[in-house]
């Protein structure tokens, strides 16, 4: 599924955990750190958060928040990624 959204070249660079995150966002429209923690093979919140932030740095996800410590903060597909496969 991520191939159509991200494009083949970008999709092939994803780790298995990153693929899980991207597929979750494609299916649900957004993800937060708690969601990532549930779907990844880790019990460490900081690991889940680091995977999400890594995808932001690579331009795959955007972080949506109004403040640093925001309980409603979440991640969505970056606008550039939404159009990459078209």
Secondary structure, DSSP 8 states (H G I E B T S, - for coil): -HHHHH-HHHHTT--HHHHHHHHHHHHHS-B-HHHHHHHSS-S-HHHHHHHHHHHHHTTSEEEE-SSSS-TT-EEEE-HHHHTTT-
